[in-house]
Amino acid sequence: MKIGDLVRYRGWEKNSGSGPMALVVDVRSPQSDFHKRIRVAWLGESIPIQASVISTTGERISSWCTPKYFEIISEY
């Protein structure tokens, strides 16, 4: 994943395909699968429940999280 990618939150179910979508806004440690973390900006009119779980302040921008809970929809 890289900045600008459109991703879908899949949570703990790998094949759910119905989670909320977001844009990747920042990437940390992209060379390491173990240490790689991303920040996302959630899309849509209302903020999904996942935004309040992943964000420390309940905003549209998440805190640093592991990319394994997201699937790429469209690459920038």
N, C-alpha and C positions, 0 to 999 in steps of 0.2 A: 504494500500500500504506500501511496505517496500523497502529498498535498494536492488537493483538488479532486481526488477520487470520490465518486458517489458510492456509498456503502449502505447496506441494510443490516440492522441489528438482528441477530438471530438468537441471541441469548444462549441458553444452555442447550437448546434443541438445534442440532446441526442442520436439519432439513425442514425447518418450519416455513420459511419463505414468506412470512406475513408480518415481519417486524417493521418498526418505523425506519425511515431513511435519514441519512445524514451526510454531510460533506466532511472529508478529512481536512482539518485546518492546520495541523502541526504533527510532525513525526520526530521521535527521539530514538536514537540507536538503531537506525534502519539496517545496519549490517548484521546485527545479532537477533536471531529468532527468539532467544530467551529474554533479552532485555528490551526488545522493541516495544514502544508504547506510542499511542496516537491520541490526539484530541480531536473531537468531532463537534460540528455545529448541527443541531437537529433541524430538520426541515418540517414544514407544515404550519397550519394555522395555530393549532394547540400544541403545547409541549407534552411529549409522551411521558409516561410514568418512568421510563428508563432514564430520562434526563435528570430527574430528581434523585435517582439512585446513583448514577455515575457522576453527577456534578455535586460538588460540595456546597454550592450556593443555590441550586435549583434553577440555574440559568440554561440558556440554549447551548452554551459551550461546556463540554464535559471536562472533567479533570483527566489526568493521564490514565489511560486504560489499555489493557492488552487487546491487540487486534483480532484475537481468536474468536471473539464474540461477534465479529462483523464479517459480512461477505461482500465482495466487490460487485457492484451492479454495472458501473461504467468507469473506465479509467480515463484520466485527464491526459 
